[in-house]
Amino acid sequence: MLAASFPSRLSLRVAFAGLMAGLMLVSTLAVEAQAQKTETSTVTIFAAASLKNALDSAAKAYEKSTGNKVVISYAGSSALAKQIEQGAPADVFISADLDWMDYVQKKKLIKDDTRFNLLGNRLVLIAPKDSAVELKIGKDFPLAAALGDNHIAMANVKSVPAGKYGSAALEKLGVWAAVQPKVAQADNVRAALALVAQGEAPLGIVYESDAAAEPKVKIVDVFPEDSHPPIIYPIAILADTKNGDAAKAFIDDLKTPEGQAFFTKEGFTVLLK
């Protein structure tokens, strides 16, 4: 009778098996919960080359605060628009002018209701940091004479926004005909900036934000705002994105005061309209 008061070996084995199954279930649920908690998303951005410093900083801060990943491809807006047209996988496009955003929008490659103007900028004439050149930009200013037999570095004047803004300004000021033969055209504005920074061109036309990002150059003068179309950077989510929520979350982060600060620090003006 005394032995009957103790659990049988079989019942102990059953109880132990049940306990282990319970522990395994709890462990599985914990792993699944942790996986859900740490699951990340990736957003791919196609962005104008002039945005590199500011956007890299904004993306790094966003990744640190959210655990999500941002992949950015920089190039001239024209090249990026053509890549989007050819089906290159991306979630967000940031152009350095309205024309190339209009181009992809007309081809129904963006979500229309996500488009807005993110940033503004200014156009400047730059020289190497140790240059002694002095020029005041104005009607018929002696740019060609200052160049002599040298060249002025500009982004492609037919397709890249910075080059188009620059040629429009020089034409409006009456000096384009004399300067055009002296133009060294680059694939994008950062490549034009590099030509001046490396001393391969004595002058260049870039955005104010580019000059701020490169310590080896200085601003000679700023082009009058009425000498060229307004410099506007529109942004939009692409129509074929598979990561719409992640794209929207990143764009929303750029709109915050913290996100805006990365751009104003680099010389951009924030528009958000």
KOLTITI-955092 format. One record per residue: x, y, z of N, C-alpha, C in turn; residue in three letters. Coordinates in steps of 0.001 Angstrom, whole numbers, padded with zeros to 6 digits, always signed. Atoms other than C-alpha are relative to their C-alpha. Layout:
% residues N
XYZXYZXYZALA;...
This chain:
% residues 273
+000839-001203+000000+000000+000000+000000+000874+001253+000000MET;-000882-001154-000064+002894+002340+000756+000546+000363-001366LEU;-000560-000242+001335+004351+001918-002725-000996+000703-000895ALA;+001026-000584+000863+001061+003000-004285-000077+001511+000145ALA;+000072-001444-000205+001480+006518-002863+001051+000766-000798SER;-001015-000642+000825+004497+007213-005086-000363-000117-001471PHE;+000299+000075+001432+004179+008060-008815+000755-001150-000627PRO;-000658+001089+000712+004989+005188-011122+001059+000581-000918SER;-001040-000447+000922+008033+005361-013380-000612+000478-001317ARG;+000646-000380+001252+005718+005561-016366-000591+001407+000097LEU;+000606-001319-000145+003854+008561-014997+001059+001089+000080SER;-001083-000969-000066+007154+010289-014245+000529+000313-001399LEU;-000490-000204+001367+008316+009737-017811-000975+000841-000804ARG;+001016-000769+000710+005054+011127-019159+000051+001473+000414VAL;-000063-001370-000505+005290+014171-016903+001243+000726-000515ALA;-001243-000589+000475+008906+014770-017930-000091+000364-001484PHE;+000172-000257+001434+008046+014477-021602-000885+001224-000224ALA;+000891-001161+000125+005225+016967-021133+000712+001294+000336GLY;-000757-001178-000396+007532+019374-019356+000946+000447-001100LEU;-000943-000327+001073+010118+019185-022132-000719+000579-001213MET;+000772-000517+001139+007460+019728-024794-000429+001437+000254ALA;+000396-001359-000346+006252+022788-022937+001150+000974-000117GLY;-001180-000855+000097+009755+024165-022663+000373+000272-001457LEU;-000317-000166+001419+010331+023574-026380-000973+000973-000661MET;+000998-000900+000562+007089+025385-027217+000303+001437+000386LEU;-000336-001349-000471+008043+028356-025073+001221+000524-000739VAL;-001220-000406+000692+011498+028419-026673-000284+000380-001447SER;+000345-000278+001397+010023+028271-030191-000724+001322-000134THR;+000746-001258+000037+007602+031088-029458+000917+001190+000239LEU;-000928-001080-000293+010433+033188-028020+000868+000324-001216ALA;-000819-000196+001194+012559+032646-031117-000795+000712-001081VAL;+000845-000631+001012+009662+033557-033397-000261+001460+000334GLU;+000249-001379-000417+008921+036678-031370+001234+000867-000241ALA;-001232-000743+000209+012567+037717-031509+000237+000258-001481GLN;-000167-000147+001448+012657+037118-035273-000895+001103-000531ALA;+000911-001046+000426+009600+039295-035727+000489+001373+000451GLN;-000470-001255-000563+011133+041942-033508+001192+000548-000770LYS;-001221-000422+000664+014439+041989-035420-000118-000016-001514THR;+000174+000024+001450+012982+041588-038919+000214+001408-000556GLU;-000319-001306+000562+014343+044408-041060-000493+000097-001438THR;+000370-000244+001387+013424+045975-044365+001098+000807-000666SER;-001009-000721+000775+015602+047398-047120-000692+000892-001012THR;+000543-000917+000989+014793+050464-049196+001142+000451-000900VAL;-001017-000366+000986+016717+051240-052391-000337+001364-000598THR;+000200-001374+000456+017140+054889-053372+000857+000270-001231ILE;-000757-000552+001124+018157+056291-056757+000026+001513+000216PHE;-000086-001408-000387+019463+059785-055972+001033+000753-000816ALA;-000923-000885+000704+021121+062691-057758+001335+000052+000738ALA;-001341+000080-000578+024892+062702-057199+000267+001101+001023ALA;-000252-001128-000902+024815+066092-055460-000541-000230+001407SER;+000593+000272-001310+022868+064562-052561+000876-000870+000894LEU;-000733+001073-000664+025587+062131-051515+000311+000253+001477LYS;-000403-000203-001401+026959+063676-048312-001191+000064+000943ASN;+001155-000177-000875+023625+064738-046862-000825-001277+000103ALA;+000851+001190-000017+021708+061616-047871+000697-001180+000659LEU;-000740+001057-000702+024448+059269-046697-000136+000158+001509ASP;+000119-000252-001440+024308+060903-043269-001402-000296+000504SER;+001392+000255-000388+020507+060769-043148-000291-001494+000022ALA;+000232+001441+000079+020494+057111-044187+000675-000731+001158ALA;-000730+000635-001101+023110+056165-041591-000743+000178+001317LYS;+000751-000255-001235+021098+057794-038814-001290-000808+000020ALA;+001246+000768+000088+017907+056122-040030+000265-001484+000272TYR;-000341+001408-000230+019569+052695-040095+000280-000261+001472GLU;-000349+000171-001417+020903+053187-036580-001230+000033+000887LYS;+001170-000150-000871+017541+054223-035146-001070-001058-000254SER;+001074+000948+000338+015383+051637-036934+000470-001431-000198THR;-000486+001337+000321+017619+048691-037753-000255-000383-001443GLY;+000243+000253+001411+016426+048900-041349+001223+000386-000828ASN;-001147-000242+000859+018788+049128-044314-000384+000906-001162LYS;+000209-000901+001133+019095+051842-046953+001145-000189-000983VAL;-000988+000158+001067+020888+051205-050251-000202+001157-000979VAL;+000123-001192+000844+021628+054306-052344+000911-000099-001206ILE;-000766-000054+001242+022737+054522-055967+000019+001449-000471SER;-000137-001399+000406+024100+057951-056976+000470+000097-001451TYR;-000419-000276+001379+024430+059276-060526-000682+001282-000439ALA;+000746-001117+000542+023224+062080-062743-001467-000367-000098GLY;+001440+000275+000017+019438+062395-062649-000445-000608-001324SER;+000348+000534+001316+019260+061686-066379+000304-001489-000095SER;-000393+001405+000036+021139+058401-066039-000917-000848+000873ALA;+000877+000738-000905+018985+057334-063090-001392-000165-000592LEU;+001329+000079+000625+015747+058153-064925-000018-001047-001104ALA;-000088+000986+001073+016880+056061-067884+000087-001421+000562LYS;-000093+001316-000632+017776+053174-065579-001364-000445+000519GLN;+001351+000312-000480+014330+053353-063989-000885-000414-001170ILE;+000788+000313+001191+012772+053349-067447+000316-001412-000513GLU;-000425+001315+000475+014743+050209-068275-000281-001105+001007GLN;+000414+001012-000961+013405+048438-065196+000943-000255+001149GLY;-000910+000184-001126+016221+048880-062694-000789-000010+001309ALA;+000767+000120-001244+014957+047808-059241+000355+001094+001002PRO;-000182-001045-001009+014530+050755-056879-001351+000305+000612ALA;+001231-000337-000711+011965+052076-054431-000306+001490-000035ASP;+000166-001459-000077+012538+055851-054400+000927+000666-001005VAL;-000817-000802+000913+013803+058384-056947+000037+001430+000507PHE;-000169-001412-000343+015222+061791-055999+000784+000648-001131ILE;-000615-000675+001138+015978+063976-059010+000506+001372+000411SER;-000502-001339-000277+017973+067203-059081-000719+001061-000820ALA;+000837-000984+000691+015422+068846-061350-001384-000576-000251ASP;+001375+000421+000247+011749+068718-062242-000123-000777-001297LEU;+000132+000608+001324+012342+067653-065847+000097-001523+000029ASP;-000184+001454+000009+013610+064142-065125-001035-000715+000865TRP;+001116+000596-000739+010950+063514-062506-001253+000012-000875MET;+001117-000054+000944+008378+064674-065063+000110-001128-001023ASP;-000251+001039+001013+009968+062240-067522-000493-001365+000485TYR;+000419+001316-000490+009455+059173-065328-001482-000008+000371VAL;+001423-000061-000342+006030+060369-064198-000870-000180-001242GLN;+000772+000132+001240+004776+060684-067775-000009-001432-000514LYS;-000065+001402+000388+005848+057099-068311-000627-000906+001056LYS;+000727+000711-001057+003821+056111-065219+000926-000916+000814LYS;-000985+000781-000743+006920+054907-063388+000086+000390+001469LEU;+000042-000363-001418+006171+056652-060078-001442-000015+000485ILE;+001324-000150-000601+003232+056751-057673-000262+001496+000130LYS;+000210-001445+000108+001850+060197-058463-000254+000681+001342ASP;+000395-000645-001255+000429+060855-055013+001117+000033+001036ASP;-001134-000041-000943+003840+060337-053359+001023+001068-000382THR;-000984-000978+000477+005650+063026-055349-000148+001342+000717ARG;-000014-001371-000514+006644+066308-053721+001407+000558-000141PHE;-001300-000657+000101+009489+068822-053819+000684-000029+001354ASN;-000696+000212-001267+012010+067922-051143+000966+001137+000348LEU;-001096-000927-000300+014881+070402-051481+000179+001058-001084LEU;-000452-001007+000937+016238+073522-053131+001503+000170+000145GLY;-001443-000176-000035+019816+074579-053910+000359+001287-000737ASN;-000473-001160+000750+021934+077379-055385+001156-000413-000904ARG;-001055+000286+000969+024334+077421-058333+001180+000938+000265LEU;-001172-000813-000338+027904+078608-057716+001145-000248-000976VAL;-001252+000108+000737+031155+079241-059531+001095-000301+001012LEU;-001030+000413-000960+034060+077480-057818+001377+000009-000642ILE;-001400+000084+000406+037852+077407-058011+000735-000831+001043ALA;-000792+000691-001026+040579+075391-056259+000227+000911+001209PRO;-000089-000750-001252+041053+076462-052644+001088+001073-000020LYS;-001111-000948-000018+044369+078186-053273+000007+000937-001212ASP;+000062-000853+001184+043241+079977-056447-000115+001477+000390SER;+000074-001442-000236+043657+083740-056639-001047+000668-000882ALA;+000969-000561+000939+040914+084191-059237-001108+000756+000739VAL;+001109-000789-000539+038299+086856-058526-000920+000375-001150GLU;+000988-000320+001014+035131+087183-060581-001315+000352+000673LEU;+001342-000353-000469+031827+088891-059938-000973-000362-001107LYS;+000934+000482+001010+029034+087111-061761-001037+001077-000309ILE;+000982-000986+000441+026841+089437-063785-000094-000012-001504GLY;+000183-000088+001441+025807+090394-067293+001348+000209-000684LYS;-001228-000089+000801+028705+089816-069733+001275-000034+000844ASP;-001219+000046-000826+031176+089061-066920+001097-000791-000739PHE;-001110+000518+000814+034662+088083-068253+000430-001431+000354PRO;-000320+001382-000353+034512+084337-067610+000952-000628-001013LEU;-000862+000591+001034+036044+083310-070941+001426+000533+000111ALA;-001331-000591-000146+038947+085711-070428+000722-000572+001211ALA;-000606+000561-001213+039542+084359-066921+000488-001425-000232ALA;-000388+001378+000303+039750+080831-068339+001242-000057-000879LEU;-001127+000040+000923+042270+081706-071016-000070-001240-000869GLY;-000031+001251+000783+043314+078439-072666-000474-001201+000810ASP;+000449+001091-000866+041901+076388-069795-001489-000272-000184ASN;+001397+000415+000111+038518+074738-069338-000750+000211+001316HIS;+000873-000079-001166+035601+075143-066981-000725-001331+000143ILE;+000625+001298-000245+034241+071957-065403-001499+000170+000265ALA;+001451-000019-000179+030485+071391-065703-000532-001405-000214MET;+000702+001238+000323+028121+068452-065638-000540+000121-001415ALA;+000495+000016+001377+026791+067421-069042-001122+001021-000184ASN;+000910-001135+000141+024965+070496-070287-001288-000343-000742VAL;+001195+000405+000742+022436+068569-072373-000958-000837+000840LYS;+000856+000953-000716+021161+066069-069832+000037+000094+001521SER;-000117-000006-001460+022453+066505-066258-000501+001348+000550VAL;+000583-001247-000504+020506+069095-064209+001001+001109+000289PRO;-000971-001055-000341+023569+070958-062881+000587+000634-001252ALA;-000513-000521+001258+024913+071298-066402-001027+000834-000733GLY;+001075-000753+000649+021560+072436-067741-000223+001346+000692LYS;+000131-001256-000744+021211+075030-064979+001168+000934-000341TYR;-001191-000801+000249+024765+076197-065611+000004+000634-001378GLY;+000006-000552+001362+024455+076594-069369-001105+001036-000155SER;+001100-000972+000053+021098+078369-068926+000433+001322+000630ALA;-000451-001206-000681+022716+080820-066506+001011+000768-000855ALA;-001011-000659+000822+025681+081526-068762-000620+000625-001246LEU;+000678-000561+001168+023379+082043-071720-000782+001248+000377GLU;+000778-001154-000459+021125+084386-069750+000915+001204+000270LYS;-000948-001070-000330+024191+086380-068710+000817+000456-001214LEU;-000635-000439+001237+025420+086634-072293+001414-000484-000235GLY;-001385+000457+000146+028649+084648-071959+000115-001434-000525VAL;-000029+001405+000399+027682+081160-073134+000746-000218-001319TRP;-000637+000180+001306+028841+081590-076745+001521-000002+000119ALA;-001450-000079-000173+032347+082538-075614+000550-001127+000866ALA;-000462+001017-000955+032556+079920-072851-000202-001420-000516VAL;+000361+001359+000436+030981+076912-074599+001171-000831-000515GLN;-001130+000813+000470+034176+075829-076422+000985-000380+001102PRO;-000939+000248-001097+036009+075849-073098-000579-000907+001088LYS;+000667+000817-001015+033587+073537-071248+000518-001439-000018VAL;-000341+001407-000191+034872+070203-069906-001191-000655+000693ALA;+001235+000578-000522+031727+068132-069429+000253-001318+000727GLN;-000124+001205-000812+031444+065451-066755-001343-000719+000074ALA;+001215+000819-000041+028919+062652-066226-001005+000489+001028ASP;+000885-000523-001039+027522+064279-063094+000701+001134+000718ASN;-000555-001200-000633+028057+067288-060883+001147-000316+000959VAL;-001104+000350-000890+030280+065460-058391+001287-000276-000786ARG;-001179+000197+000849+032611+064485-061241+000568+001348-000422ALA;-000456-001349+000323+032773+068158-062270+000695+000626+001207ALA;-000607-000495-001242+033509+069074-058647+001396-000572+000182LEU;-001291+000660-000169+036352+066550-058581+001061+000582-000921ALA;-000960-000587+000938+037986+068113-061648+000610+001280+000570LEU;-000499-001232-000605+038285+071425-059806+000795-000311+001262VAL;-000685+000348-001246+039252+069864-056471+001386-000566-000261ALA;-001284+000617+000338+042081+067949-058170+000905+000924-000817GLN;-000802-000957+000731+043312+071057-059973+000047-000224-001498GLY;+000019+000277+001437+042453+069714-063422-000789+001050-000775GLU;+000713-001122+000616+040183+072694-064110+000074+001173+000965ALA;-000146-001139-000907+040670+076219-062744-001322+000558+000505PRO;+001316-000462-000410+036936+076903-062516-001027-001093-000269LEU;+001073+000965+000216+033729+074918-062293-001328+000581+000440GLY;+001349-000404-000410+029985+075301-061940-000679-001201+000639ILE;+000624+001082-000762+028340+073166-059266-001074+000606+000907VAL;+000949-000492-000992+025716+073427-056539+000742+000493+001239TYR;-000590-000498-001242+026406+075298-053337+000280-001142+000972GLU;-000184+001145-000894+025991+072022-051435+001233-000811-000368SER;-001215+000712+000432+028763+070429-053529+001244+000723+000505ASP;-001137-000794-000465+031152+073265-052717+000195-000149+001505ALA;-000080+000149-001454+030315+072889-049030+000576-001353+000399ALA;-000442+001355-000321+031156+069191-049182+001465-000253-000348ALA;-001363+000234+000470+034615+069625-050749+000950+001089+000517GLU;-000893-001009-000594+037312+071393-048666+001099+000493-000942PRO;-001065-000391+000922+039663+071619-051661-000454+001057-001010LYS;+000472-001049+000902+037486+074187-053455-000555+001166+000810VAL;+000637-001158-000621+036137+077639-052697-001019+000578-000968LYS;+001018-000654+000821+033144+079586-053940+000531+001361-000443ILE;-000406-001285+000559+034111+082435-056254-001163+000985+000062VAL;+001199-000826-000078+030558+083763-056531-001228-000895-000211ASP;+001270+000715+000145+026914+082693-056533-000752+000573-001200VAL;+000777-000460+001147+024822+082842-059702-001320+000609+000465PHE;+001309-000576-000348+021782+085138-059503-001112-001022-000224PRO;+001071+000993+000098+018657+083083-058915-000834+000170-001263GLU;+000812-000219+001197+016925+084707-061879+000757-000296-001296ASP;-000768+000333+001198+019686+083564-064256-000246-001432-000475SER;+000270+001398+000361+018440+079973-064332-001311-000440+000638HIS;+001232+000512-000632+015317+077924-063540+000257-000346+001466PRO;-000173+000368-001415+014714+077269-059817+000553-001414+000134PRO;-000602+001316-000235+016829+074383-058542-000834-000735+001040ILE;+000944+000726-000854+014348+071902-057114+000268-001495-000101ILE;-000192+001446-000071+014813+068293-055995-001327-000682+000359TYR;+001219+000749-000322+011549+066313-056290+000326-001440+000402PRO;-000159+001378-000464+011158+062902-054649-001315-000734-000213ILE;+001212+000803+000171+008707+060059-055322+000319-001470+000189ALA;-000109+001454-000093+008117+056379-054661-000311-000585-001377ILE;+000172+000580+001323+008423+054239-057771-001213-000928-000046LEU;+001248+000749+000159+005338+052516-059142+000181-001497+000227ALA;-000211+001442-000091+006878+049032-059207+000675-000443+001288ASP;-000663+000379-001247+008292+049087-055688-000673-001195+000658THR;+000501+001112-000812+007939+045952-053627+000120+000329+001484LYS;-000250-000412-001387+008813+047886-050481-000622+001366+000273ASN;+000667-001290-000140+006267+050679-050433-000030+000524+001423GLY;+000060-000438-001403+005909+050765-046655+001370+000461+000485ASP;-001356-000376-000406+009679+050854-046131+000407+001316-000652ALA;-000325-001240+000706+010036+053580-048754-000679+001190+000666ALA;+000738-001083-000649+007346+055701-047107+000589+000320+001365LYS;-000578-000217-001330+008904+055207-043667+001293+000807-000096ALA;-001255-000743+000152+012269+056456-044917-000264+001444-000403PHE;+000332-001356+000420+010752+059460-046671-000576+000805+001160ILE;+000564-000676-001173+008761+060307-043549+001110+000422+000965ASP;-001117-000335-000882+012026+060233-041606+000753+001222-000526ASP;-000675-001166+000582+013558+062744-044042-000754+001290+000292LEU;+000821-001187-000254+010681+065112-043264+000122+000521+001431LYS;-000095-000408-001398+011422+065221-039548+001067+001084+000160THR;-001042-001009-000226+013476+068089-038079+001406-000600-000001PRO;-001310+000658-000023+016309+065617-037505+000457-000344-001413GLU;-000340+000331+001375+016177+064443-041106+000338+001229-000823GLY;-000240-001240+000735+015989+067977-042481+001371+000597+000324GLN;-001258-000602-000437+019056+068990-040490+001201-000495-000805ALA;-001115+000527+000791+021313+066719-042547+000146+000777-001321PHE;-000038-000725+001273+020380+068706-045673+000379+001463+000191PHE;-000334-001413-000227+020518+072215-044256+001473+000157+000367THR;-001420-000038-000375+023959+071428-042830+000889+000020-001254LYS;-000794+000088+001223+025175+070705-046378-000320+001115-000995GLU;+000253-001139+000877+023753+073910-047860-001282-000054-000803GLY;+001297+000080+000672+020367+072752-049148-001023+000829+000746PHE;+001179-000552-000655+017096+074489-048442-001082-001069-000035THR;+001048+001010-000088+014210+072269-047324-001308+000600-000481VAL;+001255-000497+000567+010981+072692-049304-001205-000741+000550LEU;+001087+000841-000502+008667+069786-048389-001373+000462-000500LEU;+001305-000400+000531+005864+070854-050716-000138-000445-001439LYS;
